[in-house]
Amino acid sequence: MFAIEITEAGGPEVLRWNEVPDPTVGAGEVLIKVAATAVNRADVMQRRGLYPPPPGASDIPGLECSGVIAAVGDPNPGGWQVGDRVCALLAGGGYAEYVAVPAGQVLPIPDGLGFIEAAGLVEVAATVWSNLVTVAGLTAGQTVLIHGGAGGIGTMAIQVAAALGATVAVTAGSARGLELCEQLGARILVNYREEDFVERIAQETSGRGVEVILDVMGAKYLSRNISALADGGHLVVIGMQGGVKAELDLGSLMAKRASVTATALRSRPVEGPGSKSEIISQLREHLWDKVAAGEVLPIVGAQIPLADAADGHRLMESGDAPGGKIVLTADASARMEP
């Protein structure tokens, strides 16, 4: 098969469309013929040499995909059949024509979605649900601040939070991005290039702050995020776009009886408490009906052929990417799906 390989750590030019050995399907796995995958920030970090895959995972980037099951291993715990239309959460290997994945990390494509939309669904849905609901315990009536609201994770987080009955505040860097966030259900819109989100949150909440913050920036926003938290609030850090190291003011944190949690999805185990399979099961039980009903949908901002994955990385790093996910199509017929 052909796949995108990272030939060395560096810029987008190190991504090459090369012939590689076909993956083999093991016990409890399924083999998926990939129709499409998506660009995630973790892929960019891996390409730069900053985020190696976990032990045993494929060196090929790509943390999610959509496609058709081409083979099933023995045993087959999910009861999957050859020909099933599926999407999957991966530890790596999505930028390829075929990928093997544990059956517990596979989901049926929700009714009404094609391969393009499904390719950008699972990773963001798993990230958002596990962090907003399982970790932070977001409930109706609370207010949540979502940084990077116009991105792939942000656009999903807005919809999930709104569906739960929370009031959604977002930051984004353009009027176009904020307009998209508003269309998806955000009510407090902050252009971080023009105003201080801490001051705006204080104004909008009468000084109370927000109960939950979902943050992709990391070090750069740490102290300001704590300032924006309400008493008993919960900051969940899921990215490090703004740096890795920062000083934590424990006094401010303790005064608010607040908490900070840093999480990662890729390194979670396949099975067991807190595992990828457990999160996928939660998505199927609690979120998939909402996706099929059109209440929560993946937002696709761009489509690029998989062989040109470098262009997808350049678009993500340019700062000019349209809102939503950048999808890479491995199969030309995916573009024709409903």
Buried (B, 14 or more C-beta within 10 A) or exposed (E): BBBBBBEEEEEBEBBEBEEBEEBEBEEBBBBBBBBBBBBBBBBBBBBBEEBEBEEEBBEBBBBBBBBBBBBBBEEBBBEBEEEBBBBBBBBBBBBBBBBBBBBBBBBBBBEEBBBBBBBBBBBBBBBBBBBBBBBBEBEEEBBBBBBBBBBBBBBBBBBBBBBBEBBBBBBBBBEEBBBBBBEBBBBBBBBBEEEEBBEBBBEBBEEBBBBBBBBBBBBBBBBBBBBBBBEEBBBBBBBBBBEEEEEEEEEEBEEBEBBBEEBEBBEBEBBEEEBBBBBBEBBEEEBBEBBBEEEBBBBBBBBBBBBBBBBBBBBBBEEEBBBBBBBBBBBEEBBEBE
